[in-house]
Amino acid sequence: MKSFMLLISVFVITICSCRKMMVPATTEGAPLIPWSDSSATHPRHEEYQKLISKYNRLGLPGISLLITDKYGTWVGSVGRADIGKNISFAPGQVSKVASITKLMIGALVFKLMEDSIHSGIGYAALNNKISKWLPDDILKNVANGKLVTMGQLMNHETGIPDLIEEDDFYLAVLNNPNKTWSQKELLNFICGTEPVFSPGDTAIYSNTNTLLLSMILEKISGKNHAVLLREKILQPVGLNNTYYQPHEKLPEHTAQGYYDLYRNHTLVNVSNFITGSGNGYGGIYSNIFDMNHFLDALLIRKSIISQHSLNIMNRFGKSDGTNRYGFGIMKKFIERGENAGLGHSGRDLGYTANLFYFPSKNVSHAFLVNYGTDAGSYLKETFVQFQNELLDLTLN
């Protein structure tokens, strides 16, 4: 993501603006709060509302936030889902959750393992090398491709380079922003690159890992992994405002995404620079109601996968300094000790999301911001301050 900022040009932005949009122009009509909302009577209502209002004033264009704590559930939103059309960012606004997609893919893997008789994949697959399923013509040009296991894909201990850090990938996105990329096309961007480390030596996050995992699921099942995700997770859990781009059409109330492309403190609409969505590592769009419902079902009510599966999913491996990784799940804010969160974060060019459960406090956070905070910009530190203030406010 960081490399992308070096490649921006007015010429490319201009020609891209004339192309067909995969993220439609935003309209009114975001889903309403699906329960009788008592946020206004929540004991911390003013504090939570002041928090999101403060960071909207400091520049984050739109924010929706859902908190569950000992007092109940608080929901709020502020800002704009579409700045140009002056459309408010509603509490139920659908926006891109980016890498939270990986948490859903992780749940899908365990769901299939629990039905090994029909799916053809059991828990032992975590220890199998991925060469068991993926052929030599795919893996021969992937660093460490013939050495790593499925489990190492899921906990980021492969050493396989991250395709979205490659300059050539972002040049291709700039020149064809709405392209629907295939898995094999995306793998070409790391063809012949050197491994980052030897498998199992450490953990460094790589989107390529989950892309390869999606290919394995398709090889085993004979189905597109997007179909599996809809059949096994999204539909049964009742995530009715969740969509997997480009496999599924986005609703017209989807939020636009923004970024300071020119480094001049000006927000540019980057919604339709599609960074390989729909290949396992990103592409889910959702709202905070569905996000919270998924997190609650997965980690609190434990109704998506079994306790045995959860125990395995939550075997956290090596740290990259900021996070530790289980099998499809992230332990974030590890510097806070017992107050670390379980779930996943999501970062894309024009969108940011967090979805975490903090078991030590029995607190959950789900938020969406329609601004990209992965790469450096004048608002990155503003977002970091928002995240830290939210954590301090809810966990202390």
KATA-V426085 format. One record per residue. N is the residue number from 1. OMEGA is omega in whole degrees, -180 to 180 (* if undefined). D_FIRST is the distance of its C-alpha to the first C-alpha in Angstrom with 1 decimal. Layout:
n->N omega->OMEGA d_first->D_FIRST
n->N omega->OMEGA d_first->D_FIRST
This chain:
n->1 omega->-177 d_first->0.0
n->2 omega->-177 d_first->3.8
n->3 omega->-176 d_first->5.5
n->4 omega->-174 d_first->5.4
n->5 omega->-179 d_first->7.6
n->6 omega->-169 d_first->10.0
n->7 omega->-176 d_first->10.9
n->8 omega->173 d_first->12.2
n->9 omega->180 d_first->16.0
n->10 omega->-179 d_first->18.8
n->11 omega->-179 d_first->20.2
n->12 omega->180 d_first->17.4
n->13 omega->-178 d_first->17.0
n->14 omega->-178 d_first->20.8
n->15 omega->180 d_first->21.4
n->16 omega->-177 d_first->18.8
n->17 omega->-178 d_first->20.7
n->18 omega->-174 d_first->23.7
n->19 omega->-179 d_first->22.5
n->20 omega->-177 d_first->23.3
n->21 omega->172 d_first->21.3
n->22 omega->172 d_first->20.3
n->23 omega->-174 d_first->19.8
n->24 omega->172 d_first->23.3
n->25 omega->-173 d_first->24.5
n->26 omega->174 d_first->25.1
n->27 omega->172 d_first->28.7
n->28 omega->174 d_first->30.7
n->29 omega->175 d_first->31.7
n->30 omega->-180 d_first->29.2
n->31 omega->178 d_first->30.9
n->32 omega->176 d_first->33.3
n->33 omega->-171 d_first->33.4
n->34 omega->175 d_first->35.1
n->35 omega->178 d_first->37.5
n->36 omega->-171 d_first->39.9
n->37 omega->179 d_first->37.7
n->38 omega->-177 d_first->39.1
n->39 omega->-176 d_first->36.2
n->40 omega->180 d_first->38.5
n->41 omega->177 d_first->40.9
n->42 omega->-177 d_first->38.3
n->43 omega->-178 d_first->39.4
n->44 omega->-177 d_first->36.0
n->45 omega->-176 d_first->35.5
n->46 omega->180 d_first->35.6
n->47 omega->-179 d_first->33.3
n->48 omega->180 d_first->30.5
n->49 omega->177 d_first->31.0
n->50 omega->-179 d_first->31.0
n->51 omega->-177 d_first->27.7
n->52 omega->178 d_first->25.7
n->53 omega->179 d_first->27.8
n->54 omega->-174 d_first->27.0
n->55 omega->168 d_first->23.2
n->56 omega->177 d_first->23.6
n->57 omega->180 d_first->25.8
n->58 omega->171 d_first->23.2
n->59 omega->179 d_first->20.8
n->60 omega->-168 d_first->19.0
n->61 omega->-180 d_first->20.2
n->62 omega->-179 d_first->21.2
n->63 omega->164 d_first->21.7
n->64 omega->-174 d_first->23.7
n->65 omega->174 d_first->24.8
n->66 omega->179 d_first->27.2
n->67 omega->168 d_first->28.8
n->68 omega->180 d_first->31.5
n->69 omega->-175 d_first->33.7
n->70 omega->-180 d_first->37.3
n->71 omega->-177 d_first->38.4
n->72 omega->-177 d_first->36.8
n->73 omega->176 d_first->33.9
n->74 omega->-180 d_first->32.5
n->75 omega->176 d_first->30.5
n->76 omega->178 d_first->29.3
n->77 omega->-178 d_first->27.0
n->78 omega->174 d_first->26.6
n->79 omega->-172 d_first->25.1
n->80 omega->172 d_first->24.2
n->81 omega->177 d_first->22.7
n->82 omega->-175 d_first->23.2
n->83 omega->-177 d_first->23.7
n->84 omega->-179 d_first->25.3
n->85 omega->178 d_first->27.8
n->86 omega->179 d_first->28.3
n->87 omega->-177 d_first->27.9
n->88 omega->174 d_first->27.8
n->89 omega->-175 d_first->25.2
n->90 omega->176 d_first->27.8
n->91 omega->-179 d_first->27.9
n->92 omega->-177 d_first->27.6
n->93 omega->174 d_first->24.8
n->94 omega->-178 d_first->22.7
n->95 omega->-176 d_first->18.9
n->96 omega->179 d_first->15.8
n->97 omega->173 d_first->15.7
n->98 omega->-171 d_first->12.6
n->99 omega->170 d_first->12.9
n->100 omega->170 d_first->16.4
n->101 omega->-177 d_first->17.1
n->102 omega->178 d_first->17.2
n->103 omega->178 d_first->20.1
n->104 omega->176 d_first->22.0
n->105 omega->177 d_first->21.6
n->106 omega->177 d_first->22.8
n->107 omega->178 d_first->25.8
n->108 omega->180 d_first->26.5
n->109 omega->-179 d_first->26.8
n->110 omega->176 d_first->29.3
n->111 omega->178 d_first->31.1
n->112 omega->179 d_first->31.7
n->113 omega->179 d_first->32.8
n->114 omega->179 d_first->35.4
n->115 omega->-172 d_first->36.8
n->116 omega->-179 d_first->36.9
n->117 omega->-179 d_first->40.2
n->118 omega->-175 d_first->38.7
n->119 omega->-178 d_first->35.1
n->120 omega->179 d_first->35.8
n->121 omega->179 d_first->33.4
n->122 omega->-178 d_first->34.5
n->123 omega->-179 d_first->33.2
n->124 omega->-179 d_first->34.1
n->125 omega->179 d_first->31.2
n->126 omega->-178 d_first->28.8
n->127 omega->180 d_first->30.6
n->128 omega->174 d_first->30.7
n->129 omega->-176 d_first->28.7
n->130 omega->175 d_first->26.5
n->131 omega->175 d_first->28.6
n->132 omega->-176 d_first->31.3
n->133 omega->-175 d_first->29.6
n->134 omega->-173 d_first->27.2
n->135 omega->-177 d_first->29.1
n->136 omega->-177 d_first->29.0
n->137 omega->175 d_first->27.7
n->138 omega->-171 d_first->24.4
n->139 omega->-174 d_first->24.1
n->140 omega->-180 d_first->25.6
n->141 omega->178 d_first->22.4
n->142 omega->-180 d_first->20.2
n->143 omega->-178 d_first->20.2
n->144 omega->-173 d_first->22.4
n->145 omega->-178 d_first->22.8
n->146 omega->-175 d_first->26.6
n->147 omega->-169 d_first->26.6
n->148 omega->178 d_first->24.6
n->149 omega->175 d_first->26.0
n->150 omega->180 d_first->25.0
n->151 omega->179 d_first->25.1
n->152 omega->172 d_first->22.6
n->153 omega->-173 d_first->20.1
n->154 omega->179 d_first->20.6
n->155 omega->171 d_first->20.5
n->156 omega->178 d_first->17.7
n->157 omega->-175 d_first->20.2
n->158 omega->-171 d_first->19.8
n->159 omega->178 d_first->18.0
n->160 omega->-178 d_first->16.4
n->161 omega->-180 d_first->13.2
n->162 omega->-175 d_first->10.0
n->163 omega->-176 d_first->9.7
n->164 omega->174 d_first->6.2
n->165 omega->-178 d_first->5.6
n->166 omega->180 d_first->8.4
n->167 omega->-178 d_first->9.0
n->168 omega->179 d_first->11.7
n->169 omega->-178 d_first->9.9
n->170 omega->173 d_first->8.2
n->171 omega->179 d_first->11.7
n->172 omega->178 d_first->13.3
n->173 omega->180 d_first->11.6
n->174 omega->-176 d_first->12.6
n->175 omega->178 d_first->16.0
n->176 omega->-167 d_first->16.6
n->177 omega->-178 d_first->14.7
n->178 omega->-178 d_first->17.1
n->179 omega->172 d_first->17.6
n->180 omega->-175 d_first->18.4
n->181 omega->172 d_first->16.9
n->182 omega->179 d_first->19.2
n->183 omega->-179 d_first->18.4
n->184 omega->178 d_first->20.0
n->185 omega->-180 d_first->18.1
n->186 omega->179 d_first->14.7
n->187 omega->179 d_first->16.4
n->188 omega->-178 d_first->17.3
n->189 omega->175 d_first->13.9
n->190 omega->-179 d_first->14.7
n->191 omega->176 d_first->18.4
n->192 omega->178 d_first->20.2
n->193 omega->-179 d_first->17.5
n->194 omega->176 d_first->18.9
n->195 omega->179 d_first->18.7
n->196 omega->177 d_first->16.9
n->197 omega->178 d_first->20.2
n->198 omega->-177 d_first->23.3
n->199 omega->178 d_first->23.4
n->200 omega->-177 d_first->24.5
n->201 omega->-179 d_first->24.2
n->202 omega->176 d_first->21.5
n->203 omega->173 d_first->18.7
n->204 omega->-175 d_first->14.9
n->205 omega->178 d_first->12.7
n->206 omega->178 d_first->11.7
n->207 omega->180 d_first->11.1
n->208 omega->-179 d_first->13.5
n->209 omega->-177 d_first->16.2
n->210 omega->173 d_first->16.6
n->211 omega->178 d_first->16.5
n->212 omega->178 d_first->19.4
n->213 omega->178 d_first->21.1
n->214 omega->178 d_first->21.2
n->215 omega->178 d_first->22.9
n->216 omega->179 d_first->25.3
n->217 omega->180 d_first->26.3
n->218 omega->178 d_first->27.0
n->219 omega->-178 d_first->29.1
n->220 omega->-172 d_first->31.1
n->221 omega->-173 d_first->31.8
n->222 omega->179 d_first->32.0
n->223 omega->171 d_first->30.1
n->224 omega->-176 d_first->26.7
n->225 omega->177 d_first->24.7
n->226 omega->176 d_first->24.2
n->227 omega->178 d_first->28.0
n->228 omega->-179 d_first->28.3
n->229 omega->178 d_first->25.9
n->230 omega->-176 d_first->28.0
n->231 omega->-170 d_first->31.3
n->232 omega->-175 d_first->30.8
n->233 omega->-170 d_first->28.6
n->234 omega->-178 d_first->27.9
n->235 omega->-179 d_first->31.4
n->236 omega->-179 d_first->33.5
n->237 omega->178 d_first->31.7
n->238 omega->180 d_first->32.2
n->239 omega->-171 d_first->28.7
n->240 omega->177 d_first->30.0
n->241 omega->-180 d_first->27.2
n->242 omega->-173 d_first->24.4
n->243 omega->-178 d_first->23.0
n->244 omega->-179 d_first->20.8
n->245 omega->0 d_first->19.2
n->246 omega->-177 d_first->20.1
n->247 omega->-178 d_first->23.1
n->248 omega->-179 d_first->24.6
n->249 omega->178 d_first->25.1
n->250 omega->178 d_first->23.5
n->251 omega->-177 d_first->26.2
n->252 omega->177 d_first->26.8
n->253 omega->177 d_first->26.3
n->254 omega->-179 d_first->22.5
n->255 omega->170 d_first->20.7
n->256 omega->179 d_first->18.7
n->257 omega->-172 d_first->15.1
n->258 omega->176 d_first->14.4
n->259 omega->177 d_first->12.2
n->260 omega->-174 d_first->13.5
n->261 omega->-173 d_first->12.2
n->262 omega->-179 d_first->15.0
n->263 omega->179 d_first->15.0
n->264 omega->180 d_first->18.5
n->265 omega->177 d_first->18.6
n->266 omega->-179 d_first->18.9
n->267 omega->178 d_first->17.2
n->268 omega->178 d_first->16.3
n->269 omega->-178 d_first->16.5
n->270 omega->-175 d_first->13.4
n->271 omega->-172 d_first->14.9
n->272 omega->163 d_first->15.4
n->273 omega->-171 d_first->12.1
n->274 omega->-172 d_first->12.3
n->275 omega->176 d_first->9.4
n->276 omega->-179 d_first->12.1
n->277 omega->174 d_first->13.9
n->278 omega->-180 d_first->17.2
n->279 omega->173 d_first->16.7
n->280 omega->-174 d_first->17.1
n->281 omega->180 d_first->13.7
n->282 omega->176 d_first->13.3
n->283 omega->178 d_first->15.4
n->284 omega->170 d_first->17.9
n->285 omega->-177 d_first->19.1
n->286 omega->171 d_first->21.8
n->287 omega->-173 d_first->23.6
n->288 omega->178 d_first->24.5
n->289 omega->177 d_first->27.9
n->290 omega->180 d_first->26.8
n->291 omega->180 d_first->24.1
n->292 omega->180 d_first->26.9
n->293 omega->179 d_first->29.3
n->294 omega->-179 d_first->27.1
n->295 omega->180 d_first->26.5
n->296 omega->-179 d_first->30.3
n->297 omega->-177 d_first->31.4
n->298 omega->-168 d_first->29.2
n->299 omega->-175 d_first->29.7
n->300 omega->177 d_first->32.7
n->301 omega->175 d_first->35.1
n->302 omega->-177 d_first->33.9
n->303 omega->180 d_first->34.9
n->304 omega->177 d_first->32.1
n->305 omega->-174 d_first->32.5
n->306 omega->176 d_first->35.3
n->307 omega->178 d_first->35.7
n->308 omega->178 d_first->35.8
n->309 omega->179 d_first->32.4
n->310 omega->178 d_first->30.9
n->311 omega->179 d_first->32.4
n->312 omega->179 d_first->30.6
n->313 omega->-176 d_first->27.3
n->314 omega->169 d_first->27.6
n->315 omega->-173 d_first->28.3
n->316 omega->-177 d_first->25.5
n->317 omega->-173 d_first->24.7
n->318 omega->-180 d_first->23.1
n->319 omega->172 d_first->21.0
n->320 omega->-180 d_first->17.7
n->321 omega->-179 d_first->19.1
n->322 omega->-176 d_first->17.8
n->323 omega->165 d_first->18.3
n->324 omega->-172 d_first->20.7
n->325 omega->169 d_first->20.4
n->326 omega->-179 d_first->23.2
n->327 omega->-179 d_first->23.5
n->328 omega->-178 d_first->21.0
n->329 omega->-177 d_first->21.1
n->330 omega->167 d_first->19.5
n->331 omega->-174 d_first->21.6
n->332 omega->-178 d_first->19.7
n->333 omega->-177 d_first->21.2
n->334 omega->177 d_first->23.2
n->335 omega->179 d_first->24.2
n->336 omega->175 d_first->26.4
n->337 omega->-177 d_first->28.5
n->338 omega->-180 d_first->30.4
n->339 omega->175 d_first->28.6
n->340 omega->-179 d_first->25.3
n->341 omega->177 d_first->24.0
n->342 omega->179 d_first->23.8
n->343 omega->178 d_first->21.5
n->344 omega->171 d_first->17.8
n->345 omega->178 d_first->15.0
n->346 omega->-180 d_first->12.6
n->347 omega->175 d_first->9.3
n->348 omega->-173 d_first->7.9
n->349 omega->-177 d_first->7.3
n->350 omega->-173 d_first->11.0
n->351 omega->178 d_first->12.2
n->352 omega->178 d_first->12.9
n->353 omega->171 d_first->15.7
n->354 omega->176 d_first->17.8
n->355 omega->-174 d_first->20.7
n->356 omega->172 d_first->22.8
n->357 omega->-179 d_first->26.4
n->358 omega->-172 d_first->28.0
n->359 omega->-178 d_first->31.1
n->360 omega->-179 d_first->32.7
n->361 omega->-175 d_first->33.1
n->362 omega->-179 d_first->33.1
n->363 omega->176 d_first->30.5
n->364 omega->175 d_first->27.7
n->365 omega->166 d_first->24.8
n->366 omega->175 d_first->23.0
n->367 omega->177 d_first->21.0
n->368 omega->175 d_first->18.8
n->369 omega->-178 d_first->17.2
n->370 omega->175 d_first->16.2
n->371 omega->-179 d_first->13.6
n->372 omega->-175 d_first->9.8
n->373 omega->-180 d_first->9.9
n->374 omega->179 d_first->6.8
n->375 omega->-178 d_first->5.9
n->376 omega->174 d_first->9.3
n->377 omega->-178 d_first->12.0
n->378 omega->180 d_first->15.7
n->379 omega->-178 d_first->15.5
n->380 omega->-179 d_first->13.2
n->381 omega->175 d_first->16.4
n->382 omega->178 d_first->18.4
n->383 omega->180 d_first->16.6
n->384 omega->178 d_first->17.1
n->385 omega->177 d_first->20.7
n->386 omega->-179 d_first->21.1
n->387 omega->-179 d_first->20.0
n->388 omega->179 d_first->22.3
n->389 omega->176 d_first->25.1
n->390 omega->179 d_first->25.0
n->391 omega->180 d_first->25.3
n->392 omega->-176 d_first->28.1
n->393 omega->-172 d_first->29.9
n->394 omega->-175 d_first->30.0
n->395 omega->-179 d_first->30.3
n->396 omega->* d_first->32.8
